Amino acid sequence: TTAKFPVSSTAPAADISAKKKTDSHRNITLEITARNLASPDRLNPAGNNYSVWIVTKEYGVKNVGQLMIRNAKKSSFKTTTPFDFNEIFITVENQGDLKYPTGTEISRTKI
């Protein structure tokens, strides 16, 4: 399954998409590709990283990692999780190991 994130008012130039697949062990693989996404320290309010969150069907919101921005042209993120989910969102955070989002939400999509 593939989904595109809507245009963000915080980072309007960003073009973000996600792919969700189930592997042979019934784990879910999530891949996110972001193009033209500004470094989190250039946003208002600024942050240290982009955290990727999933909304699971049984366990609520889970932090699945950080989207690393190497250059503004293209960034990617890939993770595997045992939790099935139907929604993904990205926030700007000052810490990477948060249990719940506290920063500004960049964009959200259903998948």
N, C-alpha and C positions, 0 to 999 in steps of 0.2 A: 504494500500500500504506500502511496506517495501523497504528500500534502505540501502546499505552499503556505507560508506564513503571510498574513496580510501586511500591508505597508505600515511601518512603525512611525508614530509621530515623534518618538525620541531619536530614532536613527532612520530617517526616511529613505536614504539611499540604499539601505540594506535589502538584498534579495536573498531570502532564506527559504530552504526547502528541507523536508524530512522524509526519510524512508523507514518503514517498519516491516520487519520480516520475522517469521518464526522459524527457528532452526530445528534440527532433528531431535534435540533434547527438550523441546517445547519451551525454550528460552526465547525472549524477544530481543532482536537486534535493532538498535536505533542508530541511524546515520543522519547527521545534519550537515548541510553544506550552506555556508553563508558567503555571499559575495558583497563587496563594498560595505562591510560592517566596520564602523569606526572603532578605534581602540576605546575600551571602557573609560579610560581616564580623560577622554576628550568630550564625554557627554555631560549634560547638565541635568541632574546632579551626576558627578563623576563617580566612578567605582574602580575596583581593582581587577574584576573579572566578570565574565558572563557565566551565570549558572544556568544549567539546563534542568528543568523540572518536568516530571510526568504526573498526570492525575490518574491514579490506578483505580481499577474497578472495585477493589476490596480494601485497600490499605491507605487511601487518601493520597496526599501529595508526597512525592519522593524526589530528592535531589539525586540526579544520576551522573553529575559531573560538571566540568567546566568546558566551555567553548574557548579554545585558545586562538587568539588573534595574532598571527605571525606577520601578515601584511593585510592591507585593506582589500586586496583583490579577491582572495579566496581563503576561506578557513573551513576546516571540517572537524567533525566530532563523531566518534563511534563508540558505542557501549552495548553491552549485553545485560539484560535484567530478567529475573524470573517473574516479575510483575507485569501482568497485562494492563494496558492503558489505552485510553481513547482521546487523550488531550496532552499536548506538549506546550510548555511556555518557557521563555528565556527572560531572566532578570539580570540587572547590573547589581553586583554585590561588592562589599568590601572584604568579605571572607569567602572562602571556597567550600568550607565544610559545614555549612548551615543545615539544620533539620527542616526549617521553614523559611520561605522567602521573606526578606525584609526590605529589599531594594526596589527600584523602579522596574516595572515590567516592560520589556522591549516589544514582545509580540507573543501571540498565542494562536494555536491552531488545533482543530480536531482532526484525528486520523483514524 
